[in-house]
Amino acid sequence: MSYKVTKGNNASSSSVEKFQTFEDLEVYKVAREFRKAMYAVTRRLPDLEKYELGRQIRRASVSLTNNMAEGHGQRAHRSAVVTLVTL
């Protein structure tokens, strides 16, 4: 599966990029950096909050990238099923 992604408001042919997986998406890359930053933040929390609040922050940050991967997989699976059914 391949998608076209444009940068900015102008959708000229020179600004069109193709990606194959969710890992190529700019938003996924930003979410990974956010996740790394949240892990660093949780390491600096006070001991009282480190375990409960820290765990919740880490789970939420991991959830961002996991949801993108799952959504991409479902879309690819759904497209394959529709293709097979219409053959």
Buried (B, 14 or more C-beta within 10 A) or exposed (E): EEBEEEEEEEEEEEEEEEBEBBEEBEEBEEBBEEBEEBBEEBEEBEEEEEEEEBEEBBEEBBEBBEEBBEEBEEEEEEEEEEEEEEE
